[in-house]
Amino acid sequence: MSSSTVEATQSSRPKRNLTLWGAAGLSLGIVGPSLAMSGNGQGTAAVVGKAVPLIFVLGAIGISLISHGFIRLTQKFNQAGSTYALVGMTVGPRAGFFSGVGIMATYALFALGNIGAIGSFVNAFIANAQGSPAHPFKVPWLLSGVIGIIFAILLSTREFKNVVKILLIIEGVGVVSMVVLSVVILGKGGVAHGGGLDLSTFGTNHESFTTIMGAVVGAFLSWAGFEGAAALGEETSNPSRNIPRSLLGVVAGTSVLFIVVMFAQTVGFGTNAAGVKAFSTSGNSLAQLGHNYVGLWFSLVLSFTAIMSAFGCMLASIGTAGRLLYAFSRDGLGPKSWGKLDRKGEPAVALRTVIVVITVVAAISFYTGHPVLGTGDPALDMYFYFSTIGALCLMVSYLMVEVGTILHLTKERRDKIAETIIPVLGGAIILAVFYFNVKGQTSITAAPFIAGALMGIALIITFAYPGLATKVFNGLRRSLSEPEGKELPASSGINKGPFPTPEV
């Protein structure tokens, strides 16, 4: 590598000013524990009744299997492109680009969906403060979402280490509130509607395997975004240690939290028919239980944490999508302006491009009244629709990482070859997610088909873009080299895999 190339590479690198906690903050912000626990249990309860805790135990097992691949690969490869680099280095350049497009689309869609979530939760907070009248005062959901976007624009001008601190504070308050509520509910023995601390909630409740697996899909997606820290490989100190640890910590911590909180919510509403119905029809389950077990003031606290969690998820998703767009453009796969950093070392132009796009799509959704999913709340319809599309695109990228992990273990870590069973099982779970999401869908505008269309377009671009493999190859070689500009060793894996490797 020439000295001029080394200088160019170094000058385009973000600052390494994040610690382990900084990396964990991004993943935690995208997962959004308060958001997930406020709205993801209702659909599960409607399907499997009181067996909600069992479903989240199975979901935790599934996400643990999938996280293994990210942990293993980030021990060796770290770059702003997340799966773009992880898959590109193990499967091949074209596969890396395909996977990277999928995960970039995911986070843009998550950011878009959370504009609706903010609007919905703001109106829920206002209604709660009014005593939940039949016809509460509401504000247009786009207005609340745009205010959130304005704050996101202001924060995008700051160093990202300050942004992740905000994300940690937001989710920290939410987690503490959930834990307090769970302790109160369990301490009172889950008095609502009878049933008490019913441990049979960890059983199948006589539901079929198909029903259980269908419900696991919803729980499994509560962890979507745990791998967000992988996009901070160039901004985190000692990334080969801190990125894997942050991923492990977020998955382990949220797994325990989600299982405990879902058990508390299930017994808090009650495990008989009346309790299950109350749970499945709740607009914000945490806020409702907060009102039932503590009082209106605590319900308002929980409602507010849901708003902030939705904002945190939007902010973290914008940050991740912008970094992926920056990584592509830096490697010559997009406009040069998107591949540049500002004076603070932030990909400001790429971040603002993401913000503009999601704002325009949100405005179109607001004024057309689409999509319509039947929740009765247009903002929630938007949140569920776009977030589900994003989550399904994410599953494609997850599957590619599982393939990359298998190749990495079999070709470069023969001492760990027994571990290949883990990504094999993880891949099987991902395929099950696809199956149970597509099964029974008939509308061409259904989320699984839109996600399939997006990934189909990405696949076409992958093989039709002139010189794509060469650009990805050269880009990854530069960005994954040592800070001093050392070349990658021949065994790096960049030219391995079934995809064609360019001559450079």
N, C-alpha and C positions, 0 to 999 in steps of 0.2 A: 504494500500500500504506500503510495507517495506521500510526502510530507504535506502537500497541499490538501490531499484527501483527508488525512488525519486531522488537520486543522479545521477543515470544514465539518467533519464529523463531531469534533469536540465543541465547536462553537454552536452547533445545532442541538446539543444535548440539554435537556432540562436539568435543573439543579437537583442534586441529591440531598434534599433537606427534610425528608420524611423518615420517621422511625417506624418500628413495628406497629405502634399504636396508630400512627398516621395511615399506614396501609390498611389496618383493620377498620379504621374509620370509614373508608370508602366502601368496603364490602358491607359493613353494617348499615351504612346509609342506603345502599341499594336494596338490601334485604328488607329494611324497614320493619323491625319487629312490631312496633305499635300498630302500624298499618296492617300487617299480616294478621295479627291477633284480634284486631277490631272487626275484620271483615271476611276472613277466610274460613272460619269455623261454621258459619251458618249453612253454606251449601253442603258441607260435609255432614252436618247433623240431619239435613233434609234427606240425605241418601242412606245413611247407616244408623240413624237414631243416636243412641247413647254411646256408640262405639267410636266416638270421635278421638279419644286419646289413643286407641289402638292404631287408628289410621295415621296419626302423627308419629307414633313409634316406627311404623313401617316406612313412612316418609323420611325419617331421620336415618334409618338404615340405608335407604337408597341414596340419599345425598352424601352420606359418608363414603359409600363405594365410589361415587363419581368424583368426589373431592380428592381421592387418592391420586388420580391422574394429574390434576393440577399441582398438587403438592410435589409429586415426583418430578414433573417437568420443570417447575419453577426453581427447583434446586439447582438446575443447570442453565436454563434459558430465561432471561428477563429482558423485556423490551416494552415500549409503550403500546404495542399492538396486541397484547394479550394472546388470544388463540391464533392470531395472525402469525406470531413468532413461534408459539409452542407447536402448532401443527406444521408450519412451514419448515421447521427444523427437523421434524421427525418423519412426516409423511411426504412432504415435497412442497415446492414453492406455490404451485397452483392450488393445492389443497389448503395451504396456509391462507392464501388470498380469499378463497371461498369461505373458509371458516371465519376469517376476520370480517368479511362483509356481513355474515350472519349475526355476529355478536355486535357489530356497530349498529345494524338495523334494530337489534334487540333493545339497546339502550336508548336509541332515539325514540322508539315506540314506548318504552317505559316512561321516559320523560314526558312524552305526549299524553299518555294515559293519566299520569299523575296531575296534569293540569285539571282534568276532570275530577280527580279524587280530592284535590284541594277545594274546588268549588262545592262539591257535595258535602264535605266535612265542615266547611265554614257554615253552610246553611243548617247542618245538623246541630252545630254548636249554638247558632242563633235560636233555633227552635227549642233546644234544651234550656237555654237561658230564659226563654219566655214561658217555661213550664209545659212545653210540648202541647200547645193548643192544636185544635183540628186544622186550622188554617194559619200557620205561623208566617211571619214576615220573612221574605227571602230576598237575596241579592242575585243578580244574574251570575251563573257559575263562571262564565268567561271573565267577568270582572275580577273575581277572586283569583282565578288562575293567572290573569295578566299581572296582577299585583305580585304574585309569587314569582313570575318571570322577571319582573323589574328587579326584585331583590337578587335573583339569580344572575342577572346582568351585572349588577353592582359587585357581587361577590366574585364574578369571573375575572374582574380586574385586579383581584388580590392574589397573593401567592397561595398556591393550593394547600400549603401546610396550614394556613389559617382556615381554609374552607373545611378541611377534615376535622379540625378542632370543633368547628360548629356542628358538624355531623355527629361527632362523638357526644357533644353536650345534648343535642336534640334526642338522640336515641338513648342516651344515659338516663335522662329524665323519664322517658317513656318506659324503659325497662324497670326502673325503680318503682314507678307507679303500678305497673303490672304485678310486680312481686308483692308489693304492699296489698293490693287487692286480693291476690291469690292467698296470701297468709290470712287475711281477714275471713275469706270464704271458707278455707279449710279449717281455720280455728273455730268457726261457728258450725262446722259439720255439714255445710251445704244444706241449709235449712229450707230453701225455697222448694215448694211442690213435693217435699218428701224425698226419700231415697238416701240421704246422708252421703258419706264418703264411699260410694259404690264402686268397688274395685272391678266389678264385672264390666265396667266400661273399657277395660283392656281386653275383653273377649270379642268374638265375632258377632255377638248378638243375633246368631242364627242367620246371618246374611251370607249369600253365595259368594264364591271366589270372584266372579265377574263384578259383582257389586262392590266388594272390598277393593279390588284393583281399580275400578273406576273412581272410587273416592280417594284413593291414594294419589291419583294424578293431581287433584286439587291441593292436597297437603304438600305434595312434593314441590309444587311450584311456589310454595311459601318461602322456599330457600333460594329461589331464582335470583341470581346476582351475587351469590356468595363469592364468586371468583373475581369480582371487580378489582381487587387489589392487584391482580396479575397485570393490569394496565399501568401500574405504577412502578414497573421494573426499572425504569430509568430515573425515577425520582426518589427512590427509597435507598437508604444507606444499607450496605451489605444485603442486597436483595435476595441472594441465594439462601440466606438464612431467614431474613425477616418476612419475605413474601410467603414462603411455605408456612411459617409459624402463624402468621396472621390469618391465613386461610383455615388452618387447623383450628385455631382459637375461635374464629367466627362460627364455623360449622359445629364444633363441640358445644360452645356456649349457647347458641341459638337452639340446638337440638334439645338440650336439657330444659331451657326456658320454654320452648314451644310445647313440649309434652306436659310440663307442670301446669302451665297457664291453661292449656286446653282441658286438662283434667279438672282444674279449679272451675273453669267456665261451665263445663258439662254438669258437674254436681251443684254448681251455683244456681243454675237454672232449674235443676232437678232432672232425674233420670227416668221419670215416668212420662207418659204420653204428653201431658200438659207442659212439662219442663222442656222436652225435646222440641215441641212446637214453638215455645217461647224463644228458645235458642235459635232455631232455624229461621224465624221471622224477624229477628232483631236487626235494626238498622246499624247500630254500633254496639256490639255485644259487651265490650269492656265498659263503655259509658253507662249502659243500662244496668249492668251489675254493680258498677260504682254507686249509682243512685240507690239501688235496692239495698246494698249492704253497708254503705257508709253515709251517703247523703248527696244532695244536689251539688254542693261545692266540689266534691271529689269527682262526680260525674262530669262536671265542666272541665276539671283538670285533665281527665282522660280524653274528653272530646278535643281539647286543645292539643294534647300530645299526638292525637291522630292527625290533626291538621299539619303539625310540624313534621311528623314522620313522612307524610305525603310530600311535603316541601323538600325534606332531606333526601328522599328517594329521587325526586325530580332533579335536584341539584347534583347529586352523585351521578345520576344517569347522564346528564348533560356533560359532566366532567369526563366520564368514561368514553362516551360517543365522540366527543371532541378530540380526545387523545388518540382514538383509533383513526379518525379522519386525518389527524396530523401525521400519524405513522404512515398511512398510505401515501399521502401527498409528499412527504419527505422522500419517499422512495420512488417518486416519479409517477404515481398512480392517481394523481389529482392535481388541481391548480397549485402552483408554487406557493401562493399566498397562504394556503391552508397548511403548508408544511413548514411555516416559520414560527419562531417564538418571539414574544415581546421582550422588553428589557428585564422583566421579572422572571423570564424563563417559562412563561405560560403560552400555550398554543391559542392565543386570544382570538385570532381570525376564525380558526376552525370551531372554537366554542361558540362564537357568535353566529356562525353559519347554522349550527345545529339549533340554536335558540330561535332564529328567524324561521326556519323550516317548520318546527313544531308549533310555533305561534300561528303561522298561516293555516296549518292543517286544523288546529284547534278552533280557529275562527270559522273556517268552513263548516266544521262539525256543529258548532253552535248555531249558525244561521240556517243551516239546512235541516237541523234536527236529527241527523243521523250520526252514528248507527242507533238502531232501536233494538234493545234486547229484552224489553219487557219488565225491567225493574221498577218502572214508574218514575225514575230519576234520570234525566238525560245525561247528567254529569257522570253518574255511576255507570250508565250504559257505555259511555265513552271510555271510562277507566277500564272496565272489564274487557271490552272488545280489543282495544289496542294493546293492553298489557298481555292478554292471552296470545295475540299474534306474536308479540315480542318473545314471550316465553317459549313458544313453539320454534321460533327461529333459533333461540338459544339452545334448545335441545339438539338441533342439528350440529351446532358448534361443539356442544358437549360430546356428542357421538364421535366427532372428528378427533377430539382430544383423547378419547378412550382408544381409538385406533392408533393414534400417535404414541400413547403410553405403551401399548402392546409392542409396537415396533421398537421403541426405545429400550424396553426391558429385554426383548429377545435379541437385539443386535448389539447393544452397548452395555447392558447390565446383566450379563449372564448369571452373576452371583445372586440376582434378585428375580430370576426367571419364574420362580414359583408364585410371585406376586401377580403374574398375568391373569390369574383367575379373578382378581379384583376388577380390573377394567372390563373383562369379559362379562362379569355379572352386572357391572355398571351399564355397559352397552345394552344388555338385555332389558334392563329396567327402562332405559331411554326409549327403546323400541316399543315397550309396553305402553309408555306414555303416549307415543304417537298413535298406537292402535286404538286406545280407549278414547282419544280425542277425536279421531276421524270416524270411528264407529258410529253409525246412525246419522251422520251429517248428510244433508241433502242440498242445502243452499250453496251456491257457488261463492256467496259472499261470507260464508262461515269462516271463522278465524283460522281453522286448520288449512283451508284451501287458499286463503290469502297468504298465509305464511309459506305454503308450498309454492305459490306463484312467485313470491319474493325470492325464495331460495333458488327457484328455477331460473329466474333472471340472473341471479348471481352466478349460477353454474354456466349459463351461456356466455356471460362476460369473461368468466375464468378461462374459457377455451378460445374465445373469439378476439380477445384483446391482444393486439400485436406486441410481441416482446414482453408480455406480462411476466412469464417465468424468469426471464433474465433480470428484469427490474426488481422483482421480489428477491431473487437470489442475491443480487448485489446489495440491495438495501438491508437485508437481514445480516449479511456478512459484515457490513459497516457498523450497523447499530448494535450488534451483539458482540463486537470485538471489545477487547480490553480498553479502558479509558486512555491508556497510553498509545493506543492505535495498533496493538498487536493483531496479527492475522489470526483467524480462527484455525484451530488445528484441523487436520484432514479428517479426523474422526468426529467432527462436530455433528454430522448427520444431515447437513444441509442438502447433500446430493444423494440422499437415500430415499427409497420409497418407490411406489408404483407410478408416480407422476413423472413426466419427462423432466430431466434436469438440463438447463441450458449450458452451452459452452461459454465460458467467460475467460 
